[in-house]
Amino acid sequence: MRIKTRRCILRGVVATALCAAWGPASALNLMKSDASEVNLDIEAIFGVFHSEERYSQLHSTPGSASWQEGYIKYGLSGSTRAGSGTLFGAANLVTSGTFGDGDAAGFTTGDETETDFEDLYVGWRNEMFEFSVGSQNVTLGDGFLINGDSLNFGKGFEAIPGAPDFDRGGAYWLAARKAFDKSVVLKLGGESGFRGDLFWLESDNAAQASMELAGLNLEHVSDHGTVGAYVIKGLDVDDAQAAFLGYTHRDGQRTAGVRFQGSMGVENLFLSAEYASQDQGDNTRLDGDAWYLEAGWTFANLAWSPSLNYRYSQFDNGYDPLFFGFNRGYGTWFQGEVAANYAGPFSTNTSVNHIALKATPMETLTVGALLFDFEGDSNNNLDATELNLFAEWVVNDHLILSPVIGFYNPEKSAAQGGSQLGSSDTSSYFQLLTIVPF
């Protein structure tokens, strides 16, 4: 488990630079001594998006959608020596918004802006122990189940009678707000060998039914990789929100899983796998399992050092993906920019074959092609293929650009039981992210 403060989780030279703005905050040092430091943390991202088609999550009429999203996160973080360890903490705000037509699924309308607290936590650590409390971003493994509280709906649900207030300030794709509202996290162990985490998290996100949960994570970290096992128990939900979303099962839900990620000591090899089994809290949802196997190889001796990865993932009909999110790059765990964000399936009732080809033409530029094939578990209404082409370009110390072009080809239109309004023709999609590190 990781608490995302200022540590990067993405891989590669360009991805590391992207991470400075995408996940952890960029920092300007205001004061530093042998015992203490104070930083001004700033992270700003602006995105331009266009989808040739809309999707029937909340839209009812076909057509294109063009919108913009942005946020700036700003505040202070610091640390000071305390006894045999270090006292640390952070306090910051996020100002976010969505403009234009709103997103292609209709979760935002283009009329969202909000400023609110984001990270607000304090903790103490030494070489083998860390304890923290407050509002913070927490990740389990590579985000397959928990990658912060990062679902950011807007005003799209307001047209539905009796809908709870889901508006979190927009910036749906950018996921401007990622911190759990309340948390207690205890970490034991160092960077290698056996280690563990105990955690209690409470969401104030209506889109997650304001779920409260607790869990235990155990790991062994070595040069061959990380082996982990975990259990998560759902403790409570907001009754009205859960009833509206069909999430009443989360009160009492039990999830257990195992995972591995590493190279097995083989240079240029990447292996990753996870299996999660869920017993739901009531009989409103089927029990479900989810798992994936991934293998990749980097051809380090070839020009541009290309890498090729294949992954197969399976999500049962009853499986609840909880707080999954963007973690180690495009395709994890939002599989397909259109499918994962707007069209569905949303990491349930599907199997996905995925091939990723990436290369680094220069130290500051990464390019890639991602292919996804979706096949339904209990029905084929959302069967589709999707191709994403992307680049990550560090222009200079204060400007990073990341364009994505997508081609989404569903087998069925919304009229046939799918989600794409108007037709089942291949739809094009474009986004451009502008990231400004400070």
SULLIN-V747961 format. One record per residue. N is the residue number from 1. SS is DSSP state (H for helix, E for strand, - for the rest). PHI is phi as a letter, one per 40 degrees, with the letter a starting at -180 (NA if undefined). BURIAL is + if it has 16 or more other ideal C-beta (glycine too) atoms within 10 Angstrom, else -. Layout:
BEGIN
n | ss | phi | burial
N | SS | PHI | BURIAL
N | SS | PHI | BURIAL
END
This chain:
BEGIN
n | ss | phi | burial
1 | - | NA | +
2 | E | b | +
3 | E | c | +
4 | - | c | +
5 | - | b | +
6 | - | b | -
7 | - | b | -
8 | - | c | -
9 | - | b | +
10 | - | c | +
11 | - | b | -
12 | - | g | +
13 | H | c | -
14 | H | c | +
15 | H | c | +
16 | H | c | -
17 | H | c | +
18 | H | c | +
19 | H | c | +
20 | H | d | +
21 | H | b | +
22 | H | c | +
23 | - | b | +
24 | - | c | +
25 | - | c | +
26 | E | c | +
27 | E | b | +
28 | E | b | -
29 | E | c | -
30 | E | c | -
31 | E | a | -
32 | E | a | -
33 | - | b | -
34 | - | c | -
35 | - | b | -
36 | E | a | -
37 | E | a | +
38 | E | b | -
39 | E | b | +
40 | E | c | +
41 | E | c | +
42 | E | b | +
43 | E | a | +
44 | E | b | +
45 | E | b | +
46 | E | b | +
47 | E | b | +
48 | E | b | +
49 | E | b | +
50 | E | a | +
51 | E | b | +
52 | - | c | +
53 | - | b | +
54 | - | b | +
55 | E | b | +
56 | - | c | +
57 | - | d | +
58 | - | b | +
59 | - | c | +
60 | - | b | -
61 | - | b | -
62 | - | c | +
63 | - | i | -
64 | - | c | -
65 | E | a | +
66 | E | b | -
67 | E | a | +
68 | E | b | +
69 | E | b | +
70 | E | a | +
71 | E | a | +
72 | E | b | +
73 | E | b | +
74 | E | a | +
75 | E | i | +
76 | E | b | -
77 | E | b | +
78 | E | a | +
79 | E | a | +
80 | E | a | -
81 | E | c | -
82 | E | a | -
83 | - | g | -
84 | - | c | -
85 | E | a | +
86 | E | b | +
87 | E | c | -
88 | E | b | +
89 | E | a | +
90 | E | a | +
91 | E | a | +
92 | E | a | +
93 | E | b | -
94 | E | b | +
95 | E | b | +
96 | E | b | +
97 | E | a | +
98 | E | b | +
99 | E | b | +
100 | E | g | +
101 | - | c | +
102 | - | g | +
103 | - | c | +
104 | - | c | +
105 | - | c | +
106 | - | g | +
107 | - | c | +
108 | - | b | +
109 | - | b | +
110 | - | g | +
111 | E | b | -
112 | E | b | +
113 | E | a | -
114 | E | a | +
115 | E | b | -
116 | E | a | -
117 | E | c | -
118 | E | b | +
119 | E | c | +
120 | E | a | +
121 | E | a | +
122 | E | a | -
123 | E | a | +
124 | E | b | +
125 | E | a | +
126 | - | b | -
127 | - | c | -
128 | - | b | -
129 | E | a | -
130 | E | a | +
131 | E | b | -
132 | E | a | +
133 | E | b | +
134 | E | h | +
135 | E | c | +
136 | E | a | +
137 | - | c | +
138 | E | b | +
139 | E | b | +
140 | E | b | +
141 | - | g | +
142 | - | b | +
143 | - | g | +
144 | - | c | +
145 | - | b | +
146 | E | b | +
147 | E | a | +
148 | - | g | +
149 | - | c | +
150 | - | b | +
151 | - | c | +
152 | - | b | +
153 | - | c | +
154 | - | b | +
155 | - | c | +
156 | H | c | +
157 | H | c | +
158 | H | c | -
159 | H | c | -
160 | - | c | -
161 | - | d | -
162 | - | g | -
163 | - | c | -
164 | - | c | +
165 | - | c | -
166 | - | c | +
167 | - | c | +
168 | - | b | +
169 | - | g | +
170 | - | g | +
171 | - | f | +
172 | - | c | +
173 | - | c | +
174 | - | c | +
175 | - | f | +
176 | - | d | +
177 | - | b | +
178 | - | b | +
179 | - | c | +
180 | E | c | +
181 | - | c | +
182 | E | b | +
183 | E | a | +
184 | E | b | -
185 | E | b | +
186 | E | b | -
187 | E | b | +
188 | E | b | -
189 | - | h | +
190 | - | c | -
191 | - | c | -
192 | - | a | -
193 | E | g | -
194 | E | c | -
195 | E | a | +
196 | E | a | +
197 | E | b | +
198 | E | b | -
199 | E | a | +
200 | E | b | +
201 | E | b | +
202 | E | b | +
203 | - | c | +
204 | - | b | +
205 | - | c | +
206 | H | c | +
207 | H | c | +
208 | H | b | +
209 | - | f | +
210 | - | f | +
211 | - | c | +
212 | E | b | +
213 | E | a | +
214 | E | a | -
215 | E | a | +
216 | E | b | -
217 | E | b | +
218 | E | b | +
219 | E | a | +
220 | E | b | +
221 | E | b | +
222 | E | a | -
223 | - | c | -
224 | - | c | -
225 | E | i | +
226 | E | b | +
227 | E | b | +
228 | E | b | +
229 | E | a | -
230 | E | a | +
231 | E | b | -
232 | E | b | +
233 | E | b | -
234 | E | c | +
235 | E | b | +
236 | E | a | -
237 | - | a | +
238 | - | c | +
239 | H | c | -
240 | H | c | -
241 | H | c | +
242 | H | c | +
243 | H | c | -
244 | H | c | +
245 | H | c | +
246 | - | g | -
247 | - | b | +
248 | H | c | +
249 | H | c | +
250 | H | c | +
251 | - | c | +
252 | - | h | -
253 | - | d | +
254 | E | b | -
255 | E | b | +
256 | E | b | +
257 | E | a | +
258 | E | b | -
259 | E | a | +
260 | E | a | +
261 | E | a | +
262 | E | i | +
263 | - | b | -
264 | - | f | -
265 | - | g | -
266 | - | b | -
267 | - | c | -
268 | - | g | -
269 | E | c | -
270 | E | b | +
271 | E | b | +
272 | E | a | +
273 | E | a | -
274 | E | a | +
275 | E | b | +
276 | E | b | +
277 | E | b | +
278 | E | b | +
279 | E | b | -
280 | - | c | +
281 | - | c | +
282 | - | a | -
283 | - | c | -
284 | - | c | -
285 | - | a | +
286 | - | c | -
287 | - | c | +
288 | E | a | +
289 | E | b | -
290 | E | a | +
291 | E | a | +
292 | E | a | +
293 | E | b | -
294 | E | b | +
295 | E | b | -
296 | E | a | +
297 | E | b | -
298 | E | b | +
299 | - | c | -
300 | - | c | -
301 | - | c | -
302 | - | c | -
303 | H | d | -
304 | H | g | -
305 | H | f | +
306 | - | c | +
307 | E | b | +
308 | E | b | -
309 | E | b | +
310 | E | b | -
311 | E | b | +
312 | E | b | -
313 | E | b | +
314 | E | b | +
315 | E | b | +
316 | - | c | +
317 | - | c | -
318 | - | c | +
319 | - | c | +
320 | - | b | +
321 | - | c | +
322 | - | f | +
323 | E | b | +
324 | - | c | +
325 | - | a | +
326 | - | d | +
327 | - | b | +
328 | - | c | +
329 | - | h | +
330 | - | d | +
331 | - | g | +
332 | - | b | +
333 | - | b | +
334 | - | c | +
335 | - | c | +
336 | - | g | +
337 | H | c | +
338 | H | c | +
339 | H | c | +
340 | H | c | +
341 | H | b | +
342 | H | b | +
343 | H | c | +
344 | - | g | +
345 | - | c | +
346 | - | b | +
347 | - | f | +
348 | - | a | +
349 | - | f | +
350 | E | a | +
351 | E | b | +
352 | E | b | +
353 | E | c | -
354 | E | b | +
355 | E | b | -
356 | E | b | +
357 | E | b | -
358 | E | b | +
359 | E | a | +
360 | E | b | +
361 | E | c | -
362 | E | a | -
363 | - | d | -
364 | - | b | -
365 | E | b | +
366 | E | b | +
367 | E | b | +
368 | E | a | +
369 | E | b | -
370 | E | b | +
371 | E | b | +
372 | E | b | +
373 | E | b | -
374 | E | b | +
375 | E | b | +
376 | E | c | +
377 | - | c | +
378 | - | b | -
379 | - | a | -
380 | - | b | -
381 | - | c | +
382 | - | b | +
383 | - | c | +
384 | E | a | +
385 | E | b | +
386 | E | a | +
387 | E | b | +
388 | E | b | +
389 | E | b | -
390 | E | a | +
391 | E | a | +
392 | E | b | +
393 | E | b | +
394 | E | c | +
395 | E | c | -
396 | E | a | -
397 | - | c | -
398 | - | b | -
399 | E | a | -
400 | E | b | +
401 | E | b | -
402 | E | b | +
403 | E | c | -
404 | E | b | +
405 | E | b | -
406 | E | b | +
407 | E | b | +
408 | E | b | +
409 | E | b | +
410 | E | c | +
411 | - | c | +
412 | - | b | +
413 | E | c | +
414 | H | c | +
415 | H | c | -
416 | H | c | -
417 | - | h | -
418 | - | c | +
419 | - | b | +
420 | E | c | +
421 | - | c | +
422 | - | g | -
423 | - | a | -
424 | - | b | +
425 | - | c | -
426 | - | c | +
427 | E | b | +
428 | E | c | -
429 | E | a | +
430 | E | a | -
431 | E | a | +
432 | E | b | +
433 | E | b | +
434 | E | b | +
435 | E | b | +
436 | E | b | -
437 | E | c | +
438 | - | b | +
END
